[in-house]
Amino acid sequence: MWQSYAYAQKGDLEAAESVILSAPEYSRSEREGLLSLIGYAVSHGELNRAEEIATCLNSRYPDDSYLARDISVMLNSPPLVFDDQNNKRPSLGTETKGLQAWPTPFNASTTIQYTVQEAGYTELYVVNMLGQRIRTLVQNRVQSGKHRMSWDGKDARGNPVASGVYLIVCKTLEKSTTAKILYLK
C-alpha cells in the first residue's frame, strides 16, 4: 500500500486507487486503502472524487454498517485549508487555532504543535472517528507557550492503528481545540 500513499502524496488519486484495487478483492488492504483515499480526497477538497470512491467501496461492502458510517463521517467533514504553497502545513481555522498537525496525510509520524495560553493542566490525545480515545500524548501540567509532540500512528498499547481520519484534541483549563488528520499506511 506504500505505492498508493506515494501516488496520493503526488495528488494522483486515480493511480493510488488503481494500486489499492490491485489488492485482493474484499481484503482488509483494499478496504482500508479505499477508505483512506476517501479521507485524502476530502481533505484536499476533491469531494466528487471522494464520492466516486465511496460509491465503489459501498458497492463492495453493502452490508457493512460500520463502514457506511465511517464513509458518511468522512464525506461530511469539512476539508482542511492549507496555508503554504507545498500543502504540507494545514491552517486549521479559528476553531482549531493554536493546534496544528503536519504532514497530513501522514505515514510514519505526524508533528503536532499546540499552544497553551496559561500554564496549567493540559491533555493532548488522539481520538478515532467513533470518538474513542486511542492514545494520550500529554496529560500533565504544561508551561505556557508553543509545544511540539509527534504521534507515530500507534494506539496506547503500541499497536498500529488503521488507516483513516483521526482527531487530535488539546484540552486546557481555558478551552478545547481539535484538529483533523489523515493516517495512511
Secondary structure by P-SEA (a helix, b strand, c coil): caaaaaaaaacaaaaaaaaaaacccccaaaaaaaaaaaaaaaaacaaaaaaaaaaaaaaaccccaaaaaaaaaaaabbbbbbccccccccccccccccccccccccccbbbbbbbbccccbbbbbccccccccccccccccccccbbbbbbcccccccccccbbbbbbbbbcccbbbbbbbbbcc
